[in-house]
Amino acid sequence: MVAVANLAEELDGKAILPYGPKEARVFARIASKVTARKRIPDLMIASTAIVANLPLFTYDAGLDAIGRDIAADDDSYDLTVHLLGT
């Protein structure tokens, strides 16, 4: 958690990440493999991170695997996943 907090402190508060067609396509790929719909905002954040080539921090090993699959299928995504709590 300390690493996540440090990363958050380093981010520019004025940065806004877009959510457009690419993010929506990645979201659809993730959502099709996840049954817990209550996590939709988390999946939207994950899809935005994947498309923006930002590191993805998660406690969810399933999301880790899905993100890695998506990145493996498309070379334009340089995904770094940090599985927390392991």
Steps between C-alpha positions, in 0.01 A plus 500: 500500500788734566618459141151581371480807724840619380398457138179694558695786658727520193213530252413839359161593643409676176540189285176367357494167325254463213241224485423439137447219251829320572434499874142383440620208286749391766229542766268274298770234477560514875131515591422198283727292723386641835167419661505751788321798342530702820863551403424695181686817614806289585490340157469840333807618691688186400408541133614863506833400657554226242434729202712782648787254567493590867585251773200306627484441874254234613424251775309288249701216346223447244524860378877460489463199268237668280715813465803295405294310239382826346852640491630177343236522226587860408861618485396865535431441871812495717332379818671481836284334765577526869310228685461635853468290812725219384 
